[in-house]
Amino acid sequence: MENNQWNRPSTKHKLLNDQQQHDDETLFIFGYQCKLYRDDEKSRWINNGKHLIPWIGDHNILVDSEN
C-alpha cells in the first residue's frame, strides 16, 4: 500500500498561505481629528521652511520647531 501523504500539500502549509493572503488583503488606517485654518502668510512661512531649526546646531539637519 502506497502512502500518499507526500503527494498532497500539508494542511499547515495551506493554512499559512490562507493567512498570508488574508494579511495581504487587510488594510488598517487610522488618523486624528484636526481643524484646518486658512492663513496664507503662515502657509508661505511653512512652505519656505522658516519653521525648521537646526538639530543640535547642525544646519544640514533641520527639524520642526513646533511653532
HTML snippet that shows the backbone in 3Dmol.js (N, CA, C, O; Angstrom):
<script src="https://3Dmol.org/build/3Dmol-min.js"></script>
<div id="view" style="width:600px;height:400px;position:relative"></div>
<script>
const pdb = `
ATOM      1  N   MET A   1       0.840  -1.176   0.000  1.00  0.00           N
ATOM      2  CA  MET A   1       0.000   0.000   0.000  1.00  0.00           C
ATOM      3  C   MET A   1       0.895   1.254   0.000  1.00  0.00           C
ATOM      4  O   MET A   1       1.829   1.354   0.796  1.00  0.00           O
ATOM      5  N   GLU A   2       0.606   2.192  -0.885  1.00  0.00           N
ATOM      6  CA  GLU A   2       1.420   3.380  -1.041  1.00  0.00           C
ATOM      7  C   GLU A   2       0.904   4.505  -0.131  1.00  0.00           C
ATOM      8  O   GLU A   2      -0.303   4.720  -0.017  1.00  0.00           O
ATOM      9  N   ASN A   3       1.842   5.216   0.513  1.00  0.00           N
ATOM     10  CA  ASN A   3       1.478   6.315   1.384  1.00  0.00           C
ATOM     11  C   ASN A   3       1.449   7.600   0.551  1.00  0.00           C
ATOM     12  O   ASN A   3       2.484   8.006   0.021  1.00  0.00           O
ATOM     13  N   ASN A   4       0.272   8.254   0.424  1.00  0.00           N
ATOM     14  CA  ASN A   4       0.104   9.434  -0.416  1.00  0.00           C
ATOM     15  C   ASN A   4       0.304  10.744   0.329  1.00  0.00           C
ATOM     16  O   ASN A   4       0.061  11.811  -0.235  1.00  0.00           O
ATOM     17  N   GLN A   5       0.741  10.691   1.582  1.00  0.00           N
ATOM     18  CA  GLN A   5       0.886  11.937   2.337  1.00  0.00           C
ATOM     19  C   GLN A   5       1.937  12.861   1.731  1.00  0.00           C
ATOM     20  O   GLN A   5       1.882  14.071   1.951  1.00  0.00           O
ATOM     21  N   TRP A   6       2.885  12.329   0.980  1.00  0.00           N
ATOM     22  CA  TRP A   6       3.935  13.156   0.391  1.00  0.00           C
ATOM     23  C   TRP A   6       3.473  13.819  -0.904  1.00  0.00           C
ATOM     24  O   TRP A   6       4.122  14.750  -1.381  1.00  0.00           O
ATOM     25  N   ASN A   7       2.365  13.357  -1.479  1.00  0.00           N
ATOM     26  CA  ASN A   7       1.892  13.867  -2.767  1.00  0.00           C
ATOM     27  C   ASN A   7       0.880  15.002  -2.633  1.00  0.00           C
ATOM     28  O   ASN A   7       0.481  15.580  -3.644  1.00  0.00           O
ATOM     29  N   ARG A   8       0.467  15.326  -1.448  1.00  0.00           N
ATOM     30  CA  ARG A   8      -0.527  16.390  -1.275  1.00  0.00           C
ATOM     31  C   ARG A   8       0.039  17.472  -0.357  1.00  0.00           C
ATOM     32  O   ARG A   8       0.877  17.201   0.503  1.00  0.00           O
ATOM     33  N   PRO A   9      -0.436  18.708  -0.557  1.00  0.00           N
ATOM     34  CA  PRO A   9       0.056  19.789   0.293  1.00  0.00           C
ATOM     35  C   PRO A   9      -0.378  19.587   1.736  1.00  0.00           C
ATOM     36  O   PRO A   9      -1.477  19.103   2.008  1.00  0.00           O
ATOM     37  N   SER A  10       0.489  19.960   2.642  1.00  0.00           N
ATOM     38  CA  SER A  10       0.148  19.805   4.056  1.00  0.00           C
ATOM     39  C   SER A  10      -0.925  20.810   4.442  1.00  0.00           C
ATOM     40  O   SER A  10      -1.017  21.894   3.866  1.00  0.00           O
ATOM     41  N   THR A  11      -1.731  20.437   5.419  1.00  0.00           N
ATOM     42  CA  THR A  11      -2.782  21.329   5.911  1.00  0.00           C
ATOM     43  C   THR A  11      -2.165  22.580   6.516  1.00  0.00           C
ATOM     44  O   THR A  11      -2.683  23.681   6.330  1.00  0.00           O
ATOM     45  N   LYS A  12      -1.061  22.418   7.241  1.00  0.00           N
ATOM     46  CA  LYS A  12      -0.396  23.562   7.866  1.00  0.00           C
ATOM     47  C   LYS A  12       0.055  24.557   6.801  1.00  0.00           C
ATOM     48  O   LYS A  12      -0.127  25.764   6.964  1.00  0.00           O
ATOM     49  N   HIS A  13       0.639  24.062   5.715  1.00  0.00           N
ATOM     50  CA  HIS A  13       1.097  24.929   4.633  1.00  0.00           C
ATOM     51  C   HIS A  13      -0.081  25.670   4.014  1.00  0.00           C
ATOM     52  O   HIS A  13       0.024  26.861   3.722  1.00  0.00           O
ATOM     53  N   LYS A  14      -1.200  24.982   3.811  1.00  0.00           N
ATOM     54  CA  LYS A  14      -2.384  25.626   3.241  1.00  0.00           C
ATOM     55  C   LYS A  14      -2.907  26.700   4.182  1.00  0.00           C
ATOM     56  O   LYS A  14      -3.282  27.780   3.725  1.00  0.00           O
ATOM     57  N   LEU A  15      -2.942  26.435   5.477  1.00  0.00           N
ATOM     58  CA  LEU A  15      -3.428  27.428   6.435  1.00  0.00           C
ATOM     59  C   LEU A  15      -2.520  28.650   6.453  1.00  0.00           C
ATOM     60  O   LEU A  15      -3.009  29.777   6.537  1.00  0.00           O
ATOM     61  N   LEU A  16      -1.219  28.450   6.377  1.00  0.00           N
ATOM     62  CA  LEU A  16      -0.295  29.580   6.351  1.00  0.00           C
ATOM     63  C   LEU A  16      -0.510  30.419   5.098  1.00  0.00           C
ATOM     64  O   LEU A  16      -0.503  31.647   5.168  1.00  0.00           O
ATOM     65  N   ASN A  17      -0.700  29.769   3.951  1.00  0.00           N
ATOM     66  CA  ASN A  17      -0.945  30.514   2.717  1.00  0.00           C
ATOM     67  C   ASN A  17      -2.251  31.294   2.798  1.00  0.00           C
ATOM     68  O   ASN A  17      -2.311  32.431   2.331  1.00  0.00           O
ATOM     69  N   ASP A  18      -3.308  30.705   3.386  1.00  0.00           N
ATOM     70  CA  ASP A  18      -4.586  31.395   3.540  1.00  0.00           C
ATOM     71  C   ASP A  18      -4.412  32.603   4.455  1.00  0.00           C
ATOM     72  O   ASP A  18      -4.964  33.668   4.178  1.00  0.00           O
ATOM     73  N   GLN A  19      -3.653  32.454   5.542  1.00  0.00           N
ATOM     74  CA  GLN A  19      -3.430  33.564   6.470  1.00  0.00           C
ATOM     75  C   GLN A  19      -2.627  34.664   5.798  1.00  0.00           C
ATOM     76  O   GLN A  19      -2.925  35.845   5.974  1.00  0.00           O
ATOM     77  N   GLN A  20      -1.617  34.290   5.036  1.00  0.00           N
ATOM     78  CA  GLN A  20      -0.800  35.285   4.350  1.00  0.00           C
ATOM     79  C   GLN A  20      -1.652  36.043   3.337  1.00  0.00           C
ATOM     80  O   GLN A  20      -1.532  37.263   3.223  1.00  0.00           O
ATOM     81  N   GLN A  21      -2.498  35.351   2.611  1.00  0.00           N
ATOM     82  CA  GLN A  21      -3.366  36.004   1.644  1.00  0.00           C
ATOM     83  C   GLN A  21      -4.312  36.958   2.359  1.00  0.00           C
ATOM     84  O   GLN A  21      -4.548  38.066   1.876  1.00  0.00           O
ATOM     85  N   HIS A  22      -4.853  36.552   3.496  1.00  0.00           N
ATOM     86  CA  HIS A  22      -5.737  37.410   4.279  1.00  0.00           C
ATOM     87  C   HIS A  22      -4.986  38.648   4.754  1.00  0.00           C
ATOM     88  O   HIS A  22      -5.523  39.754   4.694  1.00  0.00           O
ATOM     89  N   ASP A  23      -3.757  38.482   5.224  1.00  0.00           N
ATOM     90  CA  ASP A  23      -2.969  39.620   5.704  1.00  0.00           C
ATOM     91  C   ASP A  23      -2.681  40.601   4.574  1.00  0.00           C
ATOM     92  O   ASP A  23      -2.686  41.813   4.787  1.00  0.00           O
ATOM     93  N   ASP A  24      -2.427  40.081   3.368  1.00  0.00           N
ATOM     94  CA  ASP A  24      -2.144  40.939   2.226  1.00  0.00           C
ATOM     95  C   ASP A  24      -3.365  41.749   1.815  1.00  0.00           C
ATOM     96  O   ASP A  24      -3.217  42.824   1.233  1.00  0.00           O
ATOM     97  N   GLU A  25      -4.572  41.257   2.104  1.00  0.00           N
ATOM     98  CA  GLU A  25      -5.799  41.939   1.710  1.00  0.00           C
ATOM     99  C   GLU A  25      -6.318  42.863   2.804  1.00  0.00           C
ATOM    100  O   GLU A  25      -7.268  43.609   2.566  1.00  0.00           O
ATOM    101  N   THR A  26      -5.728  42.838   3.993  1.00  0.00           N
ATOM    102  CA  THR A  26      -6.193  43.651   5.111  1.00  0.00           C
ATOM    103  C   THR A  26      -5.462  44.985   5.110  1.00  0.00           C
ATOM    104  O   THR A  26      -4.243  45.043   4.952  1.00  0.00           O
ATOM    105  N   LEU A  27      -6.225  46.050   5.288  1.00  0.00           N
ATOM    106  CA  LEU A  27      -5.648  47.382   5.345  1.00  0.00           C
ATOM    107  C   LEU A  27      -6.256  48.097   6.537  1.00  0.00           C
ATOM    108  O   LEU A  27      -7.476  48.221   6.641  1.00  0.00           O
ATOM    109  N   PHE A  28      -5.406  48.566   7.430  1.00  0.00           N
ATOM    110  CA  PHE A  28      -5.856  49.261   8.630  1.00  0.00           C
ATOM    111  C   PHE A  28      -5.358  50.692   8.568  1.00  0.00           C
ATOM    112  O   PHE A  28      -4.156  50.936   8.458  1.00  0.00           O
ATOM    113  N   ILE A  29      -6.280  51.632   8.637  1.00  0.00           N
ATOM    114  CA  ILE A  29      -5.935  53.049   8.565  1.00  0.00           C
ATOM    115  C   ILE A  29      -6.539  53.753   9.766  1.00  0.00           C
ATOM    116  O   ILE A  29      -7.687  53.499  10.133  1.00  0.00           O
ATOM    117  N   PHE A  30      -5.768  54.632  10.373  1.00  0.00           N
ATOM    118  CA  PHE A  30      -6.315  55.449  11.457  1.00  0.00           C
ATOM    119  C   PHE A  30      -5.746  56.856  11.346  1.00  0.00           C
ATOM    120  O   PHE A  30      -4.741  57.076  10.671  1.00  0.00           O
ATOM    121  N   GLY A  31      -6.379  57.784  11.995  1.00  0.00           N
ATOM    122  CA  GLY A  31      -5.917  59.159  11.952  1.00  0.00           C
ATOM    123  C   GLY A  31      -6.463  59.923  13.138  1.00  0.00           C
ATOM    124  O   GLY A  31      -7.176  59.379  13.982  1.00  0.00           O
ATOM    125  N   TYR A  32      -6.120  61.166  13.182  1.00  0.00           N
ATOM    126  CA  TYR A  32      -6.552  62.027  14.278  1.00  0.00           C
ATOM    127  C   TYR A  32      -7.341  63.205  13.714  1.00  0.00           C
ATOM    128  O   TYR A  32      -7.070  63.683  12.613  1.00  0.00           O
ATOM    129  N   GLN A  33      -8.301  63.652  14.472  1.00  0.00           N
ATOM    130  CA  GLN A  33      -9.098  64.795  14.083  1.00  0.00           C
ATOM    131  C   GLN A  33      -8.240  66.054  14.120  1.00  0.00           C
ATOM    132  O   GLN A  33      -7.389  66.209  14.995  1.00  0.00           O
ATOM    133  N   CYS A  34      -8.466  66.943  13.177  1.00  0.00           N
ATOM    134  CA  CYS A  34      -7.751  68.210  13.182  1.00  0.00           C
ATOM    135  C   CYS A  34      -8.660  69.295  12.615  1.00  0.00           C
ATOM    136  O   CYS A  34      -9.666  69.003  11.967  1.00  0.00           O
ATOM    137  N   LYS A  35      -8.299  70.529  12.863  1.00  0.00           N
ATOM    138  CA  LYS A  35      -9.012  71.670  12.304  1.00  0.00           C
ATOM    139  C   LYS A  35      -8.090  72.344  11.303  1.00  0.00           C
ATOM    140  O   LYS A  35      -6.888  72.459  11.543  1.00  0.00           O
ATOM    141  N   LEU A  36      -8.637  72.785  10.196  1.00  0.00           N
ATOM    142  CA  LEU A  36      -7.869  73.480   9.175  1.00  0.00           C
ATOM    143  C   LEU A  36      -8.233  74.954   9.205  1.00  0.00           C
ATOM    144  O   LEU A  36      -9.399  75.323   9.343  1.00  0.00           O
ATOM    145  N   TYR A  37      -7.222  75.777   9.075  1.00  0.00           N
ATOM    146  CA  TYR A  37      -7.419  77.220   9.076  1.00  0.00           C
ATOM    147  C   TYR A  37      -6.796  77.799   7.819  1.00  0.00           C
ATOM    148  O   TYR A  37      -5.759  77.320   7.360  1.00  0.00           O
ATOM    149  N   ARG A  38      -7.420  78.820   7.265  1.00  0.00           N
ATOM    150  CA  ARG A  38      -6.878  79.500   6.088  1.00  0.00           C
ATOM    151  C   ARG A  38      -5.995  80.640   6.568  1.00  0.00           C
ATOM    152  O   ARG A  38      -6.489  81.637   7.094  1.00  0.00           O
ATOM    153  N   ASP A  39      -4.686  80.492   6.387  1.00  0.00           N
ATOM    154  CA  ASP A  39      -3.735  81.536   6.782  1.00  0.00           C
ATOM    155  C   ASP A  39      -2.622  81.554   5.741  1.00  0.00           C
ATOM    156  O   ASP A  39      -1.644  80.814   5.856  1.00  0.00           O
ATOM    157  N   ASP A  40      -2.771  82.396   4.732  1.00  0.00           N
ATOM    158  CA  ASP A  40      -1.819  82.431   3.618  1.00  0.00           C
ATOM    159  C   ASP A  40      -0.407  82.800   4.057  1.00  0.00           C
ATOM    160  O   ASP A  40       0.567  82.237   3.556  1.00  0.00           O
ATOM    161  N   GLU A  41      -0.293  83.732   4.980  1.00  0.00           N
ATOM    162  CA  GLU A  41       1.022  84.148   5.453  1.00  0.00           C
ATOM    163  C   GLU A  41       1.739  82.989   6.156  1.00  0.00           C
ATOM    164  O   GLU A  41       2.923  82.754   5.914  1.00  0.00           O
ATOM    165  N   LYS A  42       1.029  82.272   7.021  1.00  0.00           N
ATOM    166  CA  LYS A  42       1.606  81.118   7.732  1.00  0.00           C
ATOM    167  C   LYS A  42       1.959  80.010   6.734  1.00  0.00           C
ATOM    168  O   LYS A  42       2.978  79.336   6.882  1.00  0.00           O
ATOM    169  N   SER A  43       1.120  79.831   5.730  1.00  0.00           N
ATOM    170  CA  SER A  43       1.383  78.826   4.705  1.00  0.00           C
ATOM    171  C   SER A  43       2.684  79.110   3.964  1.00  0.00           C
ATOM    172  O   SER A  43       3.496  78.208   3.760  1.00  0.00           O
ATOM    173  N   ARG A  44       2.881  80.361   3.561  1.00  0.00           N
ATOM    174  CA  ARG A  44       4.133  80.732   2.889  1.00  0.00           C
ATOM    175  C   ARG A  44       5.334  80.534   3.810  1.00  0.00           C
ATOM    176  O   ARG A  44       6.383  80.062   3.373  1.00  0.00           O
ATOM    177  N   TRP A  45       5.182  80.891   5.072  1.00  0.00           N
ATOM    178  CA  TRP A  45       6.239  80.748   6.068  1.00  0.00           C
ATOM    179  C   TRP A  45       6.671  79.288   6.188  1.00  0.00           C
ATOM    180  O   TRP A  45       7.864  78.984   6.219  1.00  0.00           O
ATOM    181  N   ILE A  46       5.689  78.390   6.255  1.00  0.00           N
ATOM    182  CA  ILE A  46       5.985  76.958   6.363  1.00  0.00           C
ATOM    183  C   ILE A  46       6.562  76.423   5.063  1.00  0.00           C
ATOM    184  O   ILE A  46       7.533  75.667   5.087  1.00  0.00           O
ATOM    185  N   ASN A  47       5.978  76.806   3.917  1.00  0.00           N
ATOM    186  CA  ASN A  47       6.480  76.341   2.618  1.00  0.00           C
ATOM    187  C   ASN A  47       7.926  76.769   2.375  1.00  0.00           C
ATOM    188  O   ASN A  47       8.665  76.082   1.670  1.00  0.00           O
ATOM    189  N   ASN A  48       8.330  77.889   2.949  1.00  0.00           N
ATOM    190  CA  ASN A  48       9.713  78.367   2.806  1.00  0.00           C
ATOM    191  C   ASN A  48      10.655  77.748   3.836  1.00  0.00           C
ATOM    192  O   ASN A  48      11.852  78.036   3.831  1.00  0.00           O
ATOM    193  N   GLY A  49      10.125  76.903   4.716  1.00  0.00           N
ATOM    194  CA  GLY A  49      10.963  76.219   5.696  1.00  0.00           C
ATOM    195  C   GLY A  49      11.372  77.074   6.873  1.00  0.00           C
ATOM    196  O   GLY A  49      12.307  76.726   7.593  1.00  0.00           O
ATOM    197  N   LYS A  50      10.684  78.198   7.084  1.00  0.00           N
ATOM    198  CA  LYS A  50      11.043  79.111   8.171  1.00  0.00           C
ATOM    199  C   LYS A  50      10.781  78.499   9.547  1.00  0.00           C
ATOM    200  O   LYS A  50      11.341  78.957  10.543  1.00  0.00           O
ATOM    201  N   HIS A  51       9.941  77.475   9.609  1.00  0.00           N
ATOM    202  CA  HIS A  51       9.602  76.849  10.895  1.00  0.00           C
ATOM    203  C   HIS A  51      10.637  75.805  11.315  1.00  0.00           C
ATOM    204  O   HIS A  51      10.574  75.280  12.427  1.00  0.00           O
ATOM    205  N   LEU A  52      11.580  75.506  10.436  1.00  0.00           N
ATOM    206  CA  LEU A  52      12.586  74.484  10.728  1.00  0.00           C
ATOM    207  C   LEU A  52      13.780  75.088  11.458  1.00  0.00           C
ATOM    208  O   LEU A  52      14.189  76.217  11.185  1.00  0.00           O
ATOM    209  N   ILE A  53      14.330  74.316  12.387  1.00  0.00           N
ATOM    210  CA  ILE A  53      15.505  74.751  13.143  1.00  0.00           C
ATOM    211  C   ILE A  53      16.584  73.673  13.044  1.00  0.00           C
ATOM    212  O   ILE A  53      16.265  72.503  12.832  1.00  0.00           O
ATOM    213  N   PRO A  54      17.854  74.049  13.195  1.00  0.00           N
ATOM    214  CA  PRO A  54      18.943  73.071  13.120  1.00  0.00           C
ATOM    215  C   PRO A  54      18.875  72.080  14.285  1.00  0.00           C
ATOM    216  O   PRO A  54      18.560  72.450  15.416  1.00  0.00           O
ATOM    217  N   TRP A  55      19.175  70.817  13.985  1.00  0.00           N
ATOM    218  CA  TRP A  55      19.215  69.779  15.002  1.00  0.00           C
ATOM    219  C   TRP A  55      20.589  69.791  15.658  1.00  0.00           C
ATOM    220  O   TRP A  55      21.598  69.562  14.991  1.00  0.00           O
ATOM    221  N   ILE A  56      20.631  70.052  16.935  1.00  0.00           N
ATOM    222  CA  ILE A  56      21.858  70.113  17.731  1.00  0.00           C
ATOM    223  C   ILE A  56      22.914  70.969  17.032  1.00  0.00           C
ATOM    224  O   ILE A  56      24.089  70.607  16.980  1.00  0.00           O
ATOM    225  N   GLY A  57      22.476  72.110  16.494  1.00  0.00           N
ATOM    226  CA  GLY A  57      23.399  73.046  15.868  1.00  0.00           C
ATOM    227  C   GLY A  57      23.854  72.676  14.472  1.00  0.00           C
ATOM    228  O   GLY A  57      24.601  73.441  13.862  1.00  0.00           O
ATOM    229  N   ASP A  58      23.436  71.529  13.933  1.00  0.00           N
ATOM    230  CA  ASP A  58      23.839  71.103  12.589  1.00  0.00           C
ATOM    231  C   ASP A  58      22.839  71.661  11.573  1.00  0.00           C
ATOM    232  O   ASP A  58      21.694  71.212  11.520  1.00  0.00           O
ATOM    233  N   HIS A  59      23.261  72.624  10.779  1.00  0.00           N
ATOM    234  CA  HIS A  59      22.374  73.286   9.825  1.00  0.00           C
ATOM    235  C   HIS A  59      22.030  72.407   8.627  1.00  0.00           C
ATOM    236  O   HIS A  59      21.192  72.786   7.808  1.00  0.00           O
ATOM    237  N   ASN A  60      22.667  71.232   8.510  1.00  0.00           N
ATOM    238  CA  ASN A  60      22.327  70.288   7.454  1.00  0.00           C
ATOM    239  C   ASN A  60      21.122  69.432   7.825  1.00  0.00           C
ATOM    240  O   ASN A  60      20.487  68.835   6.955  1.00  0.00           O
ATOM    241  N   ILE A  61      20.809  69.374   9.111  1.00  0.00           N
ATOM    242  CA  ILE A  61      19.664  68.587   9.598  1.00  0.00           C
ATOM    243  C   ILE A  61      18.674  69.553  10.248  1.00  0.00           C
ATOM    244  O   ILE A  61      18.956  70.140  11.293  1.00  0.00           O
ATOM    245  N   LEU A  62      17.513  69.707   9.613  1.00  0.00           N
ATOM    246  CA  LEU A  62      16.503  70.637  10.130  1.00  0.00           C
ATOM    247  C   LEU A  62      15.298  69.860  10.648  1.00  0.00           C
ATOM    248  O   LEU A  62      14.870  68.872  10.050  1.00  0.00           O
ATOM    249  N   VAL A  63      14.760  70.327  11.774  1.00  0.00           N
ATOM    250  CA  VAL A  63      13.592  69.684  12.375  1.00  0.00           C
ATOM    251  C   VAL A  63      12.529  70.744  12.631  1.00  0.00           C
ATOM    252  O   VAL A  63      12.824  71.939  12.670  1.00  0.00           O
ATOM    253  N   ASP A  64      11.294  70.293  12.804  1.00  0.00           N
ATOM    254  CA  ASP A  64      10.160  71.185  13.053  1.00  0.00           C
ATOM    255  C   ASP A  64      10.324  71.819  14.425  1.00  0.00           C
ATOM    256  O   ASP A  64      10.584  71.125  15.408  1.00  0.00           O
ATOM    257  N   SER A  65      10.171  73.147  14.492  1.00  0.00           N
ATOM    258  CA  SER A  65      10.339  73.844  15.761  1.00  0.00           C
ATOM    259  C   SER A  65       9.058  73.868  16.591  1.00  0.00           C
ATOM    260  O   SER A  65       9.038  74.425  17.689  1.00  0.00           O
ATOM    261  N   GLU A  66       7.989  73.264  16.069  1.00  0.00           N
ATOM    262  CA  GLU A  66       6.691  73.149  16.766  1.00  0.00           C
ATOM    263  C   GLU A  66       6.065  74.494  17.053  1.00  0.00           C
ATOM    264  O   GLU A  66       5.389  74.634  18.072  1.00  0.00           O
ATOM    265  N   ASN A  67       6.253  75.487  16.208  1.00  0.00           N
ATOM    266  CA  ASN A  67       5.595  76.787  16.369  1.00  0.00           C
ATOM    267  C   ASN A  67       4.268  76.792  15.693  1.00  0.00           C
ATOM    268  O   ASN A  67       3.565  77.803  15.720  1.00  0.00           O
TER     269      ASN A  67
END
`;
const viewer = $3Dmol.createViewer("view");
viewer.addModel(pdb, "pdb");
viewer.setStyle({}, {cartoon: {color: "spectrum"}});
viewer.zoomTo();
viewer.render();
</script>
